[in-house]
Structure formats: C-alpha cells, structure tokens
Amino acid sequence: MVKIGTIELGEFPLLLAPMEDVTDPPFRYVCKMFGAGMMYTEFISSEGLIRDAGKSVKKLDFEEFERPIGIQIFGHDIDSMVKAAQYAERANPDLIDINYGCPVKKVVSKGAGAGILNDIPKMVKMTEAVVKAVKLPVTVKTRLGYDDEHKEIVEIAERLQDVGIKAITIHGRTRTQRPRIPADWTLIGEVKNNPRMHIPVFGNGDVTSPEKAGFFKDTYGVDGVMIARGVYGNPWIFREIKHYLATGELLPPPDTDERIKISTIHLERSVQWKGERRGVLEMRKHWSDYFKNYPNFKPFRLKLMAVETLQEVKEILIEIGEFYK
C-alpha cells in the first residue's frame, strides 16, 4: 500500500499531472471516472493567491468526488509561498504540492518552478518553511536538475525528505530539455532505490501507454507513475493501465460512442463551471485529442471550432456518432 502521510493510494497509484489550462475540475472529473488515483489542481501562483486574484482563487475549486486531491503552488519568494500554502490549506485539500518543475521561461526567470533548481539551498529552505507552515502533508514535483551538468536529483530528494516532504514526483528531464527528448528514468530509479529514501517516489515523463507504464514500474521500481501528455483526450488511459498491470492484456480502444459520451460529460461540466460561452470555447482544444487519428475528421473539427453554444456542439457530436457508425 502506497501512502502519502495517512492518505492511502493503493498498490501502484496512477497520478494525474497538474497541467495549466488542462487539468481543471471538468477534466479532472472524467479522469477520476476512469481511476486516477491522485490528482492536482492546475499550478497556482503564490503571489496571485495571497493577493486574492480571482483566477488564482478559482483554481482552488474541487469536488469531493475528486479526492484525494492536492493543491499545487509555485513561486520564488519564501514568505509568499508560506502564506499561499496556508491559504490553500483553508480550501481543505488532502495535501499541498510544491511545483519545482515548470520549465516555462517567464516562471523560471523569476526563480520559480524549475528555476529554483539553480539554488538548491533556497529550494530546501522554502520547502522546510512550507512544511512547517501547514498541517497537511507537503509533496514536491521537480526535475532531474536544471541542465545536463547539474543532474542533482538524488541529493535533492534526500534533502527535501529530510525537511519533511511526504512524497516526491520526478520528471525525467532537466529544465533545459525539450519534450521531444525521451525522458531519462535512470536517475528516477536511483532515487527510488537509494536506501536512505523512505517516502514514495513517483516517476513522470513519457507515460503514454499501458506498456510504458508497466516498463517503468518493472524497470525502475517506482511507487507509481504520473501521467501528463498521455492523458490528452485520453482519460481512459487510467483504466487501460490498470487492466494491463493486472492482466498483461491491452483493452481495445474506446469506440466512438464512448468517446462522445465522455467528451459530452467533459463539455457539460465545463459549461457548468465556466459558463456556456467560455466553457464551449475552452473545450475546443480537446476535440482533436478526443478523436485523434479519426479519418476525415477535419470538417467536424472545423465545425466544433466555429460554434459557441452547448446545443450546437451536442448536435455536431450526434453527427460524428452517425458518421462513424
């Protein structure tokens, strides 16, 4: 049984990665339907949270159905991170997660996200301050290091554990490596197999299929995997991985009817949470993923990009269902 503090996550939990503009409550809902074991909010700016900025505060929203759930925060100032963690704790999540992995330039340039990998002592000091400031378990998501010359994750993981984090998720790339470069799990395995480590170690990077999840589990001994890009338009990946790990067999891909059913739930919850116009507009980025590799899908995609009401989208989804029978 894998546990983060007192949170029980089962034998090999599948975590949904926090992704900006993707893992909002509507999307998390459908991922939970298919067995996501632990989920996180989109990452939230500590400065935005303590200023009570509307966009940041709204990201604290979650439903009981989503538990266990972590609120992920990021920032460069220790005092602001402490205050943000305390603010987030009042929303009553299951844990607080610190983002030390975001590679986006505007975040890194301020020394936040993966930028803090250039200052390990500050990273440790910030983590310790957050751990002491809240009663909830604190976890960390980070990378192998800032660049190829500074892959210091084995030491970093030990030091963060020593100041009280309850789990660590490691992305198998440095900050400077682009996603097209295959994730390197060897150092993730070294962290997991370090005899000094006693907290759960989760691996992240290129978990895009059941076979890969099984390979990473068997090869590197991680306690679970976190899925990011592999879940785009593919919330059933959690069901598929669980089935594969239990049986060694691959489930057939979902048929058109199931894709329409699940994407409709996603759509309706998006409208419910954001309002009709914004909910419909923000679903546009998901349609190509839900119907990836469908032949002759372009005319339907163009239609979905052009409409702005819930009813119009539902009518197009009916057309899609009839066309691909």
LUMZADO-653526 format. One record per residue (C-alpha): residue number from 1; x, y negated, z. Coordinates in steps of 0.5 Angstrom, whole numbers, plus 2048, in hexadecimal, padded with zeros to 3 digits. Layout:
LUMZADO-653526
+-----+-----+-----+-----+
| num |  c1 |  c2 |  c3 |
+-----+-----+-----+-----+
| NUM |   X |   Y |   Z |
...
+-----+-----+-----+-----+
END
This chain:
LUMZADO-653526
+-----+-----+-----+-----+
| num |  c1 |  c2 |  c3 |
+-----+-----+-----+-----+
|   1 | 800 | 800 | 800 |
|   2 | 803 | 7F9 | 7FE |
|   3 | 801 | 7F4 | 803 |
|   4 | 803 | 7EC | 803 |
|   5 | 802 | 7EB | 80A |
|   6 | 7FC | 7EE | 80C |
|   7 | 7F9 | 7EE | 805 |
|   8 | 7F8 | 7F5 | 802 |
|   9 | 7F9 | 7F5 | 7FB |
|  10 | 7F9 | 7FD | 7F9 |
|  11 | 7FF | 801 | 7F7 |
|  12 | 801 | 7FD | 7F1 |
|  13 | 7FE | 7F7 | 7F0 |
|  14 | 7FD | 7F3 | 7EA |
|  15 | 7FD | 7EC | 7EB |
|  16 | 7FA | 7E6 | 7E6 |
|  17 | 800 | 7E1 | 7E5 |
|  18 | 7FE | 7DA | 7E6 |
|  19 | 7FE | 7D6 | 7E0 |
|  20 | 7FC | 7CF | 7DE |
|  21 | 7F5 | 7CE | 7DA |
|  22 | 7F4 | 7D5 | 7DA |
|  23 | 7F3 | 7D8 | 7E1 |
|  24 | 7ED | 7D4 | 7E3 |
|  25 | 7E8 | 7D7 | 7E7 |
|  26 | 7E4 | 7D9 | 7E1 |
|  27 | 7EA | 7DD | 7DE |
|  28 | 7EC | 7E0 | 7E5 |
|  29 | 7E4 | 7E3 | 7E6 |
|  30 | 7E5 | 7E7 | 7E0 |
|  31 | 7EC | 7E9 | 7E1 |
|  32 | 7E9 | 7EB | 7E8 |
|  33 | 7E4 | 7EF | 7E5 |
|  34 | 7E9 | 7F4 | 7E2 |
|  35 | 7ED | 7F5 | 7E8 |
|  36 | 7F2 | 7EF | 7E9 |
|  37 | 7F5 | 7F1 | 7F0 |
|  38 | 7F7 | 7EA | 7F2 |
|  39 | 7F6 | 7E3 | 7EE |
|  40 | 7F8 | 7DC | 7EF |
|  41 | 7F6 | 7D5 | 7ED |
|  42 | 7F9 | 7D1 | 7E8 |
|  43 | 7FF | 7CE | 7EB |
|  44 | 7FD | 7C7 | 7EF |
|  45 | 802 | 7C1 | 7EF |
|  46 | 803 | 7C0 | 7F7 |
|  47 | 803 | 7B8 | 7F5 |
|  48 | 7FC | 7B9 | 7F2 |
|  49 | 7FA | 7BD | 7F7 |
|  50 | 7FC | 7B8 | 7FD |
|  51 | 7F9 | 7B2 | 7F9 |
|  52 | 7F3 | 7B6 | 7F9 |
|  53 | 7F3 | 7B5 | 7F1 |
|  54 | 7EC | 7B8 | 7EE |
|  55 | 7F0 | 7BD | 7E9 |
|  56 | 7F4 | 7C0 | 7EE |
|  57 | 7EF | 7C1 | 7F4 |
|  58 | 7EA | 7C4 | 7EF |
|  59 | 7F0 | 7CA | 7ED |
|  60 | 7EF | 7CC | 7F5 |
|  61 | 7E8 | 7CF | 7F3 |
|  62 | 7E7 | 7D6 | 7F3 |
|  63 | 7E1 | 7DB | 7F5 |
|  64 | 7E1 | 7E1 | 7FA |
|  65 | 7E1 | 7E6 | 7F4 |
|  66 | 7E8 | 7E4 | 7F2 |
|  67 | 7EB | 7E6 | 7F9 |
|  68 | 7F1 | 7E7 | 7FA |
|  69 | 7F3 | 7E0 | 7F7 |
|  70 | 7F9 | 7DC | 7F8 |
|  71 | 7F9 | 7D4 | 7F7 |
|  72 | 800 | 7D2 | 7F3 |
|  73 | 803 | 7CC | 7F5 |
|  74 | 809 | 7C8 | 7F2 |
|  75 | 80D | 7C2 | 7F3 |
|  76 | 814 | 7BF | 7F4 |
|  77 | 813 | 7BC | 7FB |
|  78 | 813 | 7C0 | 801 |
|  79 | 80E | 7BC | 805 |
|  80 | 809 | 7BB | 800 |
|  81 | 80A | 7C3 | 7FF |
|  82 | 808 | 7C4 | 806 |
|  83 | 802 | 7BF | 806 |
|  84 | 800 | 7C3 | 800 |
|  85 | 800 | 7C9 | 803 |
|  86 | 7FC | 7C7 | 809 |
|  87 | 7F7 | 7C4 | 804 |
|  88 | 7F7 | 7CA | 800 |
|  89 | 7F6 | 7CF | 806 |
|  90 | 7F0 | 7CB | 808 |
|  91 | 7ED | 7CE | 802 |
|  92 | 7ED | 7D5 | 805 |
|  93 | 7F1 | 7D9 | 800 |
|  94 | 7F5 | 7DF | 802 |
|  95 | 7FC | 7DC | 801 |
|  96 | 800 | 7D7 | 7FF |
|  97 | 804 | 7D8 | 7F9 |
|  98 | 80A | 7D3 | 7F7 |
|  99 | 80C | 7D2 | 7F0 |
| 100 | 813 | 7D2 | 7EF |
| 101 | 813 | 7D5 | 7E8 |
| 102 | 80F | 7D0 | 7E3 |
| 103 | 814 | 7CE | 7DD |
| 104 | 811 | 7C8 | 7DA |
| 105 | 815 | 7C2 | 7DA |
| 106 | 811 | 7BD | 7DD |
| 107 | 811 | 7C1 | 7E3 |
| 108 | 818 | 7C4 | 7E3 |
| 109 | 81B | 7BD | 7E2 |
| 110 | 818 | 7BB | 7E9 |
| 111 | 81B | 7C0 | 7EC |
| 112 | 814 | 7C4 | 7ED |
| 113 | 812 | 7CB | 7EA |
| 114 | 819 | 7CF | 7E7 |
| 115 | 81C | 7C8 | 7E8 |
| 116 | 81E | 7CA | 7EF |
| 117 | 822 | 7D0 | 7ED |
| 118 | 827 | 7CA | 7ED |
| 119 | 827 | 7C9 | 7F4 |
| 120 | 826 | 7D0 | 7F8 |
| 121 | 828 | 7CD | 7FF |
| 122 | 822 | 7C8 | 7FE |
| 123 | 81E | 7CE | 7FB |
| 124 | 81F | 7D1 | 801 |
| 125 | 81E | 7CB | 806 |
| 126 | 817 | 7CA | 802 |
| 127 | 815 | 7D1 | 803 |
| 128 | 816 | 7D1 | 80A |
| 129 | 812 | 7CB | 80B |
| 130 | 80C | 7CD | 808 |
| 131 | 80C | 7D4 | 80B |
| 132 | 80D | 7D0 | 812 |
| 133 | 807 | 7CB | 810 |
| 134 | 802 | 7D0 | 80F |
| 135 | 7FF | 7D7 | 812 |
| 136 | 7FD | 7DA | 80B |
| 137 | 802 | 7DF | 808 |
| 138 | 807 | 7DB | 803 |
| 139 | 80A | 7DE | 7FD |
| 140 | 80E | 7DC | 7F7 |
| 141 | 80E | 7DC | 7F0 |
| 142 | 815 | 7DB | 7ED |
| 143 | 81A | 7DD | 7E7 |
| 144 | 821 | 7E0 | 7E7 |
| 145 | 824 | 7DA | 7E7 |
| 146 | 825 | 7D3 | 7E4 |
| 147 | 829 | 7D6 | 7DE |
| 148 | 82E | 7DC | 7DC |
| 149 | 833 | 7D9 | 7E0 |
| 150 | 82F | 7D9 | 7E6 |
| 151 | 82B | 7DF | 7E7 |
| 152 | 82B | 7DF | 7EF |
| 153 | 824 | 7E2 | 7F0 |
| 154 | 827 | 7E8 | 7F4 |
| 155 | 82A | 7E3 | 7F9 |
| 156 | 824 | 7DE | 7F8 |
| 157 | 81F | 7E4 | 7FA |
| 158 | 823 | 7E5 | 800 |
| 159 | 823 | 7DE | 803 |
| 160 | 81C | 7DD | 801 |
| 161 | 81A | 7E3 | 805 |
| 162 | 81E | 7E1 | 80B |
| 163 | 81A | 7DB | 80C |
| 164 | 813 | 7DE | 80C |
| 165 | 810 | 7E0 | 805 |
| 166 | 80C | 7E6 | 805 |
| 167 | 80D | 7E8 | 7FD |
| 168 | 811 | 7E5 | 7F7 |
| 169 | 80F | 7E6 | 7F0 |
| 170 | 815 | 7E5 | 7EB |
| 171 | 814 | 7E3 | 7E4 |
| 172 | 819 | 7E7 | 7E0 |
| 173 | 81C | 7E1 | 7DC |
| 174 | 820 | 7DB | 7DE |
| 175 | 81D | 7D4 | 7DE |
| 176 | 821 | 7D2 | 7D7 |
| 177 | 81F | 7D9 | 7D4 |
| 178 | 819 | 7D9 | 7CF |
| 179 | 813 | 7DE | 7CF |
| 180 | 816 | 7E1 | 7C8 |
| 181 | 81C | 7E3 | 7CC |
| 182 | 81A | 7EA | 7CF |
| 183 | 819 | 7EA | 7D7 |
| 184 | 81F | 7ED | 7DB |
| 185 | 81C | 7F1 | 7E0 |
| 186 | 823 | 7F4 | 7E3 |
| 187 | 824 | 7EE | 7E8 |
| 188 | 81D | 7EF | 7EA |
| 189 | 81F | 7F6 | 7EB |
| 190 | 825 | 7F4 | 7EF |
| 191 | 821 | 7F0 | 7F4 |
| 192 | 81C | 7F6 | 7F5 |
| 193 | 821 | 7FB | 7F6 |
| 194 | 825 | 7F6 | 7FB |
| 195 | 825 | 7FA | 802 |
| 196 | 824 | 7F3 | 805 |
| 197 | 81E | 7F2 | 802 |
| 198 | 817 | 7F4 | 805 |
| 199 | 812 | 7EF | 802 |
| 200 | 80E | 7F1 | 7FC |
| 201 | 812 | 7F0 | 7F5 |
| 202 | 80D | 7EF | 7EF |
| 203 | 810 | 7EE | 7E8 |
| 204 | 80E | 7EA | 7E3 |
| 205 | 80F | 7E9 | 7DB |
| 206 | 80D | 7ED | 7D5 |
| 207 | 808 | 7F1 | 7D9 |
| 208 | 804 | 7F1 | 7D2 |
| 209 | 801 | 7F8 | 7D2 |
| 210 | 800 | 7FE | 7D7 |
| 211 | 806 | 802 | 7D4 |
| 212 | 80B | 7FC | 7D6 |
| 213 | 807 | 7FB | 7DD |
| 214 | 809 | 803 | 7DE |
| 215 | 810 | 802 | 7DC |
| 216 | 812 | 7FC | 7E0 |
| 217 | 80E | 800 | 7E6 |
| 218 | 812 | 806 | 7E5 |
| 219 | 819 | 803 | 7E3 |
| 220 | 81A | 7FD | 7E8 |
| 221 | 815 | 800 | 7EE |
| 222 | 812 | 7F9 | 7EF |
| 223 | 80C | 7F9 | 7F3 |
| 224 | 807 | 7F6 | 7EE |
| 225 | 807 | 7F2 | 7E8 |
| 226 | 805 | 7EB | 7E6 |
| 227 | 801 | 7EA | 7DF |
| 228 | 801 | 7E4 | 7DB |
| 229 | 801 | 7E3 | 7D4 |
| 230 | 7FF | 7EA | 7D3 |
| 231 | 7F8 | 7E8 | 7D6 |
| 232 | 7F6 | 7E3 | 7D1 |
| 233 | 7F0 | 7E5 | 7CE |
| 234 | 7F1 | 7EC | 7D1 |
| 235 | 7EE | 7EC | 7D8 |
| 236 | 7ED | 7F4 | 7D8 |
| 237 | 7F5 | 7F5 | 7D8 |
| 238 | 7F4 | 7F6 | 7DF |
| 239 | 7EF | 7FC | 7DE |
| 240 | 7F4 | 7FE | 7D9 |
| 241 | 7FA | 7FE | 7DD |
| 242 | 7F6 | 801 | 7E3 |
| 243 | 7F4 | 807 | 7DF |
| 244 | 7FB | 808 | 7DB |
| 245 | 7FE | 808 | 7E2 |
| 246 | 7F9 | 80D | 7E5 |
| 247 | 7F9 | 812 | 7DF |
| 248 | 7FE | 811 | 7DA |
| 249 | 7F9 | 80F | 7D5 |
| 250 | 7F7 | 809 | 7D1 |
| 251 | 7F0 | 807 | 7D1 |
| 252 | 7ED | 805 | 7CA |
| 253 | 7ED | 7FD | 7C9 |
| 254 | 7E6 | 7FA | 7CB |
| 255 | 7E1 | 7FA | 7C5 |
| 256 | 7DE | 7F3 | 7C2 |
| 257 | 7D8 | 7F4 | 7C7 |
| 258 | 7DC | 7F4 | 7CD |
| 259 | 7E1 | 7EE | 7CA |
| 260 | 7DA | 7EA | 7C9 |
| 261 | 7D7 | 7EC | 7D0 |
| 262 | 7DE | 7EA | 7D4 |
| 263 | 7DF | 7E4 | 7D0 |
| 264 | 7D8 | 7E1 | 7D1 |
| 265 | 7D9 | 7E2 | 7D8 |
| 266 | 7DF | 7DE | 7D8 |
| 267 | 7DB | 7D9 | 7D4 |
| 268 | 7D5 | 7D8 | 7D8 |
| 269 | 7DA | 7D8 | 7DF |
| 270 | 7DE | 7D3 | 7DB |
| 271 | 7D8 | 7CE | 7DA |
| 272 | 7D5 | 7CF | 7E1 |
| 273 | 7DC | 7CD | 7E4 |
| 274 | 7DE | 7C7 | 7DF |
| 275 | 7D7 | 7C5 | 7DC |
| 276 | 7D5 | 7C7 | 7D5 |
| 277 | 7D9 | 7C3 | 7D0 |
| 278 | 7DF | 7C4 | 7D4 |
| 279 | 7DE | 7CB | 7D5 |
| 280 | 7DD | 7CC | 7CE |
| 281 | 7E3 | 7C8 | 7CB |
| 282 | 7E8 | 7CC | 7D0 |
| 283 | 7E5 | 7D3 | 7CE |
| 284 | 7E8 | 7D1 | 7C7 |
| 285 | 7EF | 7D3 | 7C9 |
| 286 | 7EC | 7DA | 7CB |
| 287 | 7E9 | 7DC | 7C5 |
| 288 | 7EE | 7DE | 7C0 |
| 289 | 7F1 | 7E3 | 7C6 |
| 290 | 7EB | 7E6 | 7C8 |
| 291 | 7EA | 7E8 | 7C0 |
| 292 | 7F1 | 7E9 | 7BF |
| 293 | 7F3 | 7ED | 7B8 |
| 294 | 7EC | 7ED | 7B6 |
| 295 | 7EC | 7ED | 7AF |
| 296 | 7E8 | 7E7 | 7AB |
| 297 | 7E7 | 7E3 | 7B2 |
| 298 | 7EA | 7DC | 7B0 |
| 299 | 7E3 | 7DA | 7AD |
| 300 | 7E0 | 7DC | 7B4 |
| 301 | 7E6 | 7D8 | 7B8 |
| 302 | 7E4 | 7D2 | 7B4 |
| 303 | 7DD | 7D2 | 7B6 |
| 304 | 7DF | 7D3 | 7BD |
| 305 | 7E4 | 7CD | 7BD |
| 306 | 7DE | 7C9 | 7BA |
| 307 | 7D8 | 7CA | 7BF |
| 308 | 7D7 | 7C6 | 7C5 |
| 309 | 7D1 | 7CA | 7C9 |
| 310 | 7D1 | 7D0 | 7CC |
| 311 | 7CB | 7D2 | 7C8 |
| 312 | 7CF | 7D1 | 7C1 |
| 313 | 7D4 | 7D5 | 7C4 |
| 314 | 7D0 | 7DB | 7C6 |
| 315 | 7CD | 7DB | 7BF |
| 316 | 7D4 | 7DC | 7BC |
| 317 | 7D5 | 7E1 | 7C1 |
| 318 | 7CF | 7E5 | 7BE |
| 319 | 7D1 | 7E4 | 7B7 |
| 320 | 7D8 | 7E7 | 7B9 |
| 321 | 7D5 | 7ED | 7BC |
| 322 | 7D1 | 7EE | 7B6 |
| 323 | 7D6 | 7ED | 7B1 |
| 324 | 7DB | 7F2 | 7B4 |
| 325 | 7D6 | 7F8 | 7B6 |
+-----+-----+-----+-----+
END
